[in-house]
Amino acid sequence: MSDYANPDVLVSTEWVAEHLSDTQHVRIVESNEDLLLYSTGHVPGAVHIDWVNDLQDDTVRDYIGRDEFARLCSERGIADDTTVVFYGDKNNWWACYAFWTFKLFGHADCRIMNGGRDKWIAEDRSLTKTVPHYPSTDYEPQDPDLSIRAFRDEVLKHMKKGGAMVDVRSPQEYIGELMHIPGYPDEGALRGGHIPGAANVPWSRAAAEDGTFKSREELEAIYLDEQGLDAKEDTIAYCRIGERSSHTWFVLKYLLGFKDVKNYDGSWTEWGNLVGVPIEKGEREDG
């Protein structure tokens, strides 16, 4: 992991195992797509953060506010200076989403357990069904860090000037055959296709067979050599609702050192339904 641009944001399963008892400084957080998975067994001492019920405010289709985020952290025993280590199912897909949300609220020390839940289990490490309870904290929330979040008007301006964009959905979604993940239900865009000019790099290409992130050399071969992205240029990643693109945002920003990369969490459910904005179908016209 030492070759990555910011290797400190990744920890190994061994590191987590060695720090399980350091609950004063480290909080392990499990975040999954399968909302029931935590209850079947989790890393000892890990708390659960549910991306739907804990991080979302569905009355405004946005994230919870500052006060709600502070309450969430306090209830999980997370202080401003706590090292928060995220892990989860499906190659840390949702763990990266939770990581991005914590960074959005300015939490300083966030890390990902490389390989996630599957690697922990594959190594026959212990699991427990015991839900831990930690003393509450006086968490001081920060204003949202909008340097890592793109909104639709910014995306539209970025598209018009030919800025770099990465559509991390499946090829079928990208070309407009599907408006949802293959095998998943249709969840709502009226149009299929992609934002004009966006490259298609499915998020899962960044993961190795064991669920860890591919090496820096392998990632550079995909994003820089194959797709022609430039770590010095402003880049926006998107998917359907911003969760898969959180994984790619993490890869570009922390593992490859992109200077300015944002996650467009409105993503295709917003863009595909907007009136008056263009889309492309099929392969990228300039690709």
N, C-alpha and C positions, 0 to 999 in steps of 0.2 A: 504493500500500500504506500510505501515511501516515495514512489515515483509520481504520485498524483500531485496536482498543483497545490491542493490543501489537504494533505493526508490526515491532519488531526481530526477531521470531521467523521472519519471512519474508525470504528473499533472492531476488534475481532470477537468471536464468541469466547475465546480464551480470556480476553480482557474483561468481558462482562462477568464470566464465571469468577474471576479473581476479585471483582468489586461488588459482588452481591451483598456483602455485609456492610458496605460503606453507604448506608442509607442516609447518613447525615449530609453527604456531598453529592451523591449520585442517585438519580431516579430513573429506573427502567420503565419505559412506556410501550405497551403493546397496542398497535393500531392495525386493524385488518379490514379487508373488504367483507369477510364473513363476520357479521356482528356477534355471532354466538360462539365463535371459536375460542375466545379468551376463557369462557366458562368451562371448556373441556380440558383445560390445563394450560398453564403459562409459566414463563420463567419465574422462579421464586422471587417474590418481592416486587414483581412488576405490577404497575397499575394499568388500568384500561382507559383508553380514550377512543370514544366512538365518533367517527367522522360525521355521522348524521346528527346524533342527539347531543353531542358535546361541542362540536365546532361550528355547526350551521344554525342560522336563524332563518327558518323557512318563511317567516312572515315578511321578510324583506329580500329574500333570496340573496343573502350575504352571510358573511361570517358573524359570529357573535361579537359584541362590542367589547371595549376595553374593560368595563366593569365585570362582564361575564367571563372574560378570559382570566382576569385576576382571581375571580371566585373559583374557576376551574382549577387553576394552578394551586391555589390555597388548599382546596379540598384534596388534591392529590399530594400534598406535602412538598410542593415545588416552590422554592424561593428564587429570587432574582439571580442568585449566584449558583444555583444548582446545575450540575452537569446532567442534562436530560438525554438519555440514549433511547432512540426509537428503534423498534423492530416490528415485523409483522409478516403476514402471509404474502404469497405471490411476488416473491423477489423484492420485498419491501416497497411495493407499489404505494400502499396507503401509509406506510411509515414515512415515506418521503413527503406525502401530502401533509401529514401532521407536522413534520419537520418544517416544511415551508410555512405553514400557518403560524408556528411558534416564531419563526424568523420574521414573519409579517408583523407580529406584535413585539419584535425587538428582543426576544430572549437571546442572551449572549452565547451560551455554551450548549449547542445542540449537536448531537452526533447520531450516526446510523450504525447499527450492528450489522456488519457486512455478512450477507447470506441470509439474514432474517430468521424467521421462525423455523423454516424447513431445515436450515443448516444446523440450528441448535438441536433439533430433534434427531437429525441424521447422525449427529455425533453422540447420540444416546445420553444427552445431558438431562438433568432432572427437570421435571415439570411438577406443578402443584395446582390444585384447585382453590387453595386458600387465598382469599382476597385480602391484601394487606391494608392496614389503616395507619396513616402517618399523621403526626401533629400538623394542624393547619398553620399556614404561614401568612405573613403580611406582604403579599406580592404587590409590587408597584408596577402597574402596566405601562407600556410605552405607546405613543401614538403609532398607528400603522405605518410600516415602512413601505411606501409606495414605489420605492426604487426597484422592488422585485415583483411588482404586480402591474399588469397592463390592463387598461380599460378599452372599450370598443373604439372610442374616438381616437385614442392613441394608436390602436392597431390599424385603423383606417388610414391615418396619416402615414404610418410606417409602411403600409402596403403601397400607397401611392408614390412614395419615394423609392420603392424597390428595396426596402430593408429586408434583412434576413429573417426568415420565419421557418419554424420546424413544426409540421403537423405530425404528431407522434401516434396517431391512430393507425388502425390496420389499413393495408392497401385497399381493401374493399370499401371502407368508409371514405378513404381519401379520394378515390375515383368516382364516388357517388353511387356505388351499387348498394351500399348499406348506409343506414343512418344511426347504427348502433354497433357495439362490439359483436363480432360473430358469435352466435350462440346465446346472446343476451336479448332481452325484449327491446322493442323499439321504444325509445324514451324521448321522442319528441321533436326533432327538427323537421321543418316543412320541406327543406331542400337538402339534397345530397351533393357532396363535392368538397371542395377545399377553398381556402382563401387564396386568391391569385398570387402566384409567386412562391408559395410555401413549398418547401421540400418535404418529402415523406420519409421519415425515419421512425418506424414503430419503436416505441419506448423499450420493448423487451429485447431489442438488439443489443442494448447496453449490458445485459445480464449474461453471465456465464451459466453453464449447465447446473452448477451447484448453487445458483442464486446469488453468488457474489458478483460484484461489478467486474466487468472485463478490465484488462490491464490498460494503462494509459496509452500504450502503443496501439492496442486493438481499438480503443475508442477514437483515437486520432485518425486511424485508418477509415473509420466509418464517417465521422462528422467533418473532419477537415479534408482528407484526401478524396473520399468518395463524393461527399455532398458539397464540398467547397466552402464550408462555413469558415469564418475568420474570428478567432477569439478576441480580436480588437474591435470588432463591429457590434453595434447594438443588435440583439437577437431576441426574438419572441417565440416562445413555445406554447402550443395549445393542443387540446384534444377534444373531448366532448364536454366535460365540466371542470377540467383543470386538475384532475387527479393523476392521470397518466403523465401529463406534461410536467407535474411536479417532480417526477422521477427524472425526466430528461433535463429539467431545469437544474436539479441537483448535480447531474453528471456534467453539464456544461459549465456551471459556475464553480463547483468545488473540485471536480476531478480533472477538468481540462482548463480551468482558470479563465473562462470568458469574463471580460471586464464588466459587461452590462447585458445581462440576460434576464428577461422577465417572463413570468407565467401569466398567460391570458386565461384566467379561470372562467370567464364568461363562455369562452370556447365555442364549440360548434352549436351547442344548444342555444346560444345567443346569436351568433353570426348567421347560422342557417335559418333563423327566423326573422332577421332584421329586414325591414323594408328599405329598398334603395341601395343596398350594398351588393357588389358583384361577387360571384363565385366562379370557380372553374370546375369542370368535370373532366374525368380522365386523367392522363398523365400531365405533369407540369409542362406548360407550353414551351418554356425555355430550357427544360431539362433534357 
